[in-house]
Amino acid sequence: MSLKHVDLNLLITFEALWHERNVTRAARRLNVSQPTVSNALARLRSAFGDQLFMRSPRGIEPTERCVEIIKDVREALRHIEQALDSGPAFDPRLCRREFRIGSADYFDLFILPGLMAHMAVEAPQIDLRLRSPDLDEGLDMLDAGELDFLLHKEAPAAKRFGVKTVMQDLHAFTVRSDHPRVRTMPDIGLFADLAHVNFSQRGDSESHVDETLARMGFRRRVAVTTQHMGTVAHLVRTTDLVATVPGRLARKMVDEGGITAYPLPFEIACVPIALYWNRRFELDGATRWMRDALVRFCQSVPPAALPFEQNRPREVVAAR
């Protein structure tokens, strides 16, 4: 296959089909007719010598060959976009762009409202698409061009990724205000004996809380694991389940009523949250603007003032 015989617009259709997994939706995304996309898919199949996408009950699914080449196709499109963007200075007010961000709903609750208010004025035509992958999946999606940014706990990452610490939070213990077993700050024995709800993007029942308890000879029961912080708050408010949550979420839960927050009966280190991005695209003007906005708004969120300053943990163990 020679590049001079390939219409580069076919690569844009290829990317739209990969993203939508549906010919009709891909046509809508590209603002063209369905027959136009079907014709482009036929030409793509001829150019690559592969079916690329096969029919399925939900639309179309990529072939093994399609999965192999999507990363290179997306990178080629990004390089072309960067070349076209290298002329006039970037103006966010004129930019039409969609950014895909991987994050927990912590981002939705505490950063997104202020960020969207800012973008409504400064970048009114930039749209955001949010996903909720775990760290490993999120880094793979950055590699594949399926995400532009990832917000997650800070961890070692390959040099091809940019990483910047943007915020951190203490943790608090939350219970229903009329919980039958918790009337004051619990000791570590009671804490471990209660049924807990745990937030985890991976779906894991254990966290750094469990690692700390294990070093102290205790084990808690995690009755529910969820990928949604809003579910944690709802279950704590309406059941006898308890939860260890970031301080900002604890403050929000208390302010909304029906929940009391206590300090943990042991000490765990703050978990820093970092912004990750793929360095291949960091020279793009729109990407730089969006990255700077994310950093600024994450760093501007104030720490929570929790209502238990007078109490101190009675047993202290530093988290690893």
C-alpha positions as CSV (number, residue, x, y, z in Angstrom):
1,M,0.0,0.0,0.0
2,S,1.4,3.4,-1.0
3,L,0.5,6.5,1.0
4,K,0.0,8.5,-2.3
5,H,-2.9,6.2,-3.1
6,V,-4.7,6.6,0.2
7,D,-7.1,9.4,1.0
8,L,-6.1,10.6,4.5
9,N,-9.7,11.4,5.3
10,L,-10.1,7.6,5.5
11,L,-8.0,7.6,8.6
12,I,-10.5,10.1,10.2
13,T,-13.3,7.7,9.4
14,F,-11.3,4.8,10.8
15,E,-10.9,6.6,14.1
16,A,-14.6,7.5,14.2
17,L,-15.6,3.9,13.6
18,W,-13.2,2.7,16.3
19,H,-14.7,5.2,18.8
20,E,-18.3,4.7,18.0
21,R,-18.4,1.0,17.1
22,N,-21.4,1.8,15.0
23,V,-21.6,3.0,11.3
24,T,-24.6,5.3,11.9
25,R,-23.1,7.0,15.0
26,A,-19.8,7.4,13.2
27,A,-21.6,9.1,10.3
28,R,-23.3,11.4,12.8
29,R,-19.9,12.1,14.5
30,L,-18.4,13.1,11.1
31,N,-21.5,15.0,9.9
32,V,-21.7,12.8,6.8
33,S,-24.2,10.3,5.5
34,Q,-24.2,6.6,6.5
35,P,-23.5,5.4,2.9
36,T,-20.4,7.7,2.9
37,V,-19.1,6.0,6.0
38,S,-19.9,2.5,4.6
39,N,-18.1,3.4,1.3
40,A,-15.1,4.6,3.3
41,L,-15.0,1.4,5.3
42,A,-15.0,-0.6,2.1
43,R,-12.0,1.4,0.9
44,L,-10.2,1.0,4.3
45,R,-10.7,-2.7,4.1
46,S,-9.2,-2.8,0.6
47,A,-6.3,-0.5,1.7
48,F,-5.4,-2.6,4.8
49,G,-6.3,-6.0,3.4
50,D,-8.5,-6.8,6.4
51,Q,-12.1,-6.6,7.4
52,L,-11.1,-4.2,10.2
53,F,-14.6,-4.2,11.7
54,M,-17.1,-7.1,11.9
55,R,-20.8,-7.0,12.5
56,S,-22.0,-7.8,16.0
57,P,-25.3,-7.6,17.9
58,R,-24.2,-4.2,19.3
59,G,-22.9,-2.7,16.0
60,I,-19.4,-3.5,14.8
61,E,-16.3,-4.9,16.7
62,P,-12.7,-4.5,15.6
63,T,-10.6,-7.3,14.3
64,E,-7.2,-8.3,15.7
65,R,-5.6,-6.4,12.8
66,C,-7.7,-3.3,13.6
67,V,-6.6,-3.4,17.2
68,E,-2.9,-3.6,16.1
69,I,-3.1,-0.5,13.9
70,I,-5.4,1.9,15.8
71,K,-2.6,3.3,18.0
72,D,-0.5,4.2,14.9
73,V,-3.5,5.7,13.1
74,R,-4.4,7.9,16.0
75,E,-0.8,9.0,16.5
76,A,-0.6,9.9,12.8
77,L,-3.7,12.0,13.1
78,R,-2.4,13.8,16.2
79,H,0.8,14.6,14.4
80,I,-1.1,16.1,11.5
81,E,-3.3,18.1,13.9
82,Q,-0.1,19.4,15.7
83,A,1.4,20.4,12.3
84,L,-1.7,22.3,11.4
85,D,-1.8,24.0,14.8
86,S,1.8,25.2,14.7
87,G,0.9,28.4,12.9
88,P,-1.2,31.1,14.6
89,A,-1.3,31.4,18.4
90,F,-3.8,29.1,20.0
91,D,-7.1,30.8,21.0
92,P,-9.3,28.7,23.4
93,R,-12.3,30.8,22.5
94,L,-12.2,29.6,18.9
95,C,-11.1,26.0,19.6
96,R,-13.6,23.2,18.7
97,R,-12.2,20.2,20.5
98,E,-13.2,17.2,22.5
99,F,-11.0,16.0,25.4
100,R,-11.3,12.6,27.1
101,I,-10.5,12.5,30.8
102,G,-10.2,9.5,33.0
103,S,-11.0,10.1,36.6
104,A,-13.1,9.0,39.6
105,D,-16.3,10.8,40.4
106,Y,-14.3,12.7,43.0
107,F,-13.3,14.9,40.0
108,D,-16.9,15.3,39.0
109,L,-17.9,16.5,42.5
110,F,-15.0,18.8,43.4
111,I,-13.2,20.0,40.3
112,L,-15.6,19.8,37.4
113,P,-18.2,22.5,38.4
114,G,-15.5,25.3,38.7
115,L,-13.7,24.1,35.6
116,M,-16.9,24.1,33.5
117,A,-17.8,27.6,34.7
118,H,-14.3,28.7,33.6
119,M,-14.6,26.9,30.2
120,A,-18.0,28.4,29.5
121,V,-16.3,31.8,29.3
122,E,-12.8,31.0,28.1
123,A,-13.3,27.9,25.9
124,P,-17.0,27.6,25.1
125,Q,-16.6,25.1,22.3
126,I,-14.3,22.6,24.1
127,D,-16.2,19.5,25.2
128,L,-15.3,17.0,27.9
129,R,-15.9,13.2,27.8
130,L,-15.3,11.5,31.2
131,R,-14.4,7.8,31.8
132,S,-13.5,6.0,35.0
133,P,-10.7,3.6,34.4
134,D,-8.3,2.3,37.0
135,L,-4.6,3.4,36.8
136,D,-3.3,0.6,34.6
137,E,-6.2,0.7,32.2
138,G,-6.0,4.5,32.2
139,L,-2.3,4.5,31.2
140,D,-3.0,2.0,28.4
141,M,-5.8,4.3,27.2
142,L,-3.4,7.2,27.2
143,D,-1.0,5.1,25.1
144,A,-3.8,4.2,22.6
145,G,-5.0,7.8,22.3
146,E,-8.4,6.8,23.9
147,L,-7.7,9.3,26.7
148,D,-6.1,12.7,26.7
149,F,-5.6,13.0,30.5
150,L,-5.9,10.8,33.5
151,L,-6.4,11.8,37.1
152,H,-5.5,9.1,39.6
153,K,-3.4,8.4,42.7
154,E,0.3,9.1,42.0
155,A,2.4,6.1,41.1
156,P,5.6,5.5,39.1
157,A,4.9,5.8,35.4
158,A,7.0,5.3,32.2
159,K,8.9,8.3,30.9
160,R,6.6,8.7,27.9
161,F,3.9,10.0,30.4
162,G,3.9,13.4,31.9
163,V,3.0,13.3,35.6
164,K,2.2,16.2,37.9
165,T,0.9,16.1,41.5
166,V,-2.2,18.3,41.6
167,M,-3.9,17.6,45.0
168,Q,-4.0,15.5,48.1
169,D,-6.5,14.7,50.8
170,L,-6.7,13.4,54.3
171,H,-9.2,10.6,55.2
172,A,-12.1,10.5,57.6
173,F,-14.4,7.8,59.0
174,T,-18.1,8.3,58.2
175,V,-21.2,6.8,59.7
176,R,-24.9,7.4,59.8
177,S,-25.6,9.9,62.5
178,D,-28.0,7.5,64.4
179,H,-25.8,4.5,63.8
180,P,-26.6,1.9,66.6
181,R,-23.0,1.0,67.4
182,V,-21.1,4.3,66.8
183,R,-21.8,7.2,69.2
184,T,-18.3,8.6,69.4
185,M,-14.9,8.1,67.8
186,P,-14.5,4.3,67.6
187,D,-11.5,2.4,68.8
188,I,-9.7,0.3,66.4
189,G,-11.4,-2.9,67.5
190,L,-14.9,-1.5,66.8
191,F,-13.7,0.1,63.5
192,A,-12.5,-3.4,62.3
193,D,-15.7,-5.1,63.5
194,L,-18.1,-2.9,61.5
195,A,-19.3,-3.6,58.0
196,H,-17.7,-1.2,55.5
197,V,-18.4,0.1,52.0
198,N,-15.2,0.6,50.0
199,F,-14.6,2.8,46.9
200,S,-12.3,1.3,44.3
201,Q,-12.0,1.9,40.5
202,R,-10.5,-1.6,40.1
203,G,-13.3,-3.2,42.1
204,D,-10.8,-4.3,44.8
205,S,-12.2,-5.0,48.3
206,E,-8.9,-4.1,49.9
207,S,-7.0,-0.7,50.1
208,H,-4.3,1.0,52.0
209,V,-6.7,1.0,55.0
210,D,-6.6,-2.8,55.0
211,E,-2.8,-2.8,54.6
212,T,-2.5,-0.6,57.7
213,L,-5.0,-2.7,59.7
214,A,-3.2,-5.9,58.8
215,R,0.1,-4.6,60.2
216,M,-1.7,-3.9,63.4
217,G,-3.3,-7.4,63.5
218,F,-6.8,-6.4,62.5
219,R,-9.0,-7.2,59.5
220,R,-12.2,-5.4,58.6
221,R,-15.2,-6.8,56.6
222,V,-15.8,-5.0,53.3
223,A,-19.5,-5.7,52.6
224,V,-19.7,-3.6,49.4
225,T,-17.2,-2.4,46.9
226,T,-18.3,0.3,44.4
227,Q,-16.7,2.4,41.7
228,H,-18.9,5.4,42.6
229,M,-18.3,7.8,45.5
230,G,-21.9,8.9,45.3
231,T,-22.9,5.3,46.1
232,V,-20.6,5.3,49.2
233,A,-22.4,8.4,50.5
234,H,-25.8,7.0,49.8
235,L,-25.1,3.7,51.5
236,V,-23.6,5.3,54.6
237,R,-26.6,7.6,55.0
238,T,-29.2,4.9,54.5
239,T,-27.7,1.7,56.1
240,D,-25.4,0.6,58.9
241,L,-22.5,0.4,56.6
242,V,-19.5,2.8,57.4
243,A,-16.8,4.2,55.1
244,T,-13.4,5.7,55.1
245,V,-13.5,8.5,52.6
246,P,-11.4,11.5,51.5
247,G,-11.8,14.5,53.7
248,R,-13.5,16.7,51.1
249,L,-16.1,14.0,50.5
250,A,-16.6,13.5,54.3
251,R,-17.2,17.3,54.6
252,K,-19.8,17.2,51.8
253,M,-21.5,14.1,53.3
254,V,-21.8,15.9,56.7
255,D,-23.0,19.1,55.2
256,E,-25.8,17.3,53.3
257,G,-27.1,15.9,56.6
258,G,-27.6,12.5,58.3
259,I,-23.9,11.6,58.5
260,T,-21.2,12.1,61.2
261,A,-17.5,12.1,60.5
262,Y,-14.8,11.0,62.9
263,P,-11.0,10.7,62.7
264,L,-9.6,7.3,62.0
265,P,-8.4,5.4,65.1
266,F,-5.0,5.2,63.3
267,E,-3.0,7.3,61.0
268,I,-2.6,6.8,57.2
269,A,-0.6,8.9,54.9
270,C,-2.3,11.3,52.4
271,V,-2.6,9.8,49.0
272,P,-1.4,12.4,46.4
273,I,-3.5,12.7,43.2
274,A,-1.6,13.2,39.9
275,L,-2.5,14.3,36.4
276,Y,-1.1,12.0,33.7
277,W,-0.8,12.7,30.0
278,N,1.1,11.3,27.0
279,R,4.1,13.4,26.2
280,R,3.7,12.8,22.4
281,F,0.9,15.4,22.4
282,E,2.1,17.9,24.9
283,L,3.2,20.5,22.3
284,D,-0.3,20.8,20.9
285,G,-1.8,24.2,21.9
286,A,-5.2,22.9,22.9
287,T,-3.7,20.1,24.9
288,R,-1.4,22.5,26.8
289,W,-4.3,24.8,27.6
290,M,-6.5,22.0,28.8
291,R,-3.7,20.6,30.9
292,D,-2.9,23.9,32.5
293,A,-6.6,24.4,33.3
294,L,-6.9,21.0,34.9
295,V,-3.8,21.6,37.1
296,R,-5.0,25.1,38.1
297,F,-8.5,24.0,39.2
298,C,-7.3,20.8,40.9
299,Q,-4.7,22.8,42.9
300,S,-7.2,25.5,43.8
301,V,-9.7,23.2,45.6
302,P,-9.3,24.1,49.3
303,P,-8.8,21.3,51.9
304,A,-11.9,20.3,53.9
305,A,-12.4,21.6,57.5
306,L,-13.5,18.5,59.3
307,P,-15.6,18.8,62.5
308,F,-13.3,16.8,64.9
309,E,-10.2,18.9,65.4
310,Q,-10.2,18.2,69.1
311,N,-9.9,14.4,68.8
312,R,-6.7,12.7,68.0
313,P,-6.1,9.1,66.9
314,R,-5.1,6.9,69.9
315,E,-3.1,4.4,67.9
316,V,-0.7,5.7,65.2
317,V,0.7,3.6,62.4
318,A,2.2,5.2,59.3
319,A,0.9,3.8,56.0
320,R,3.4,2.4,53.6
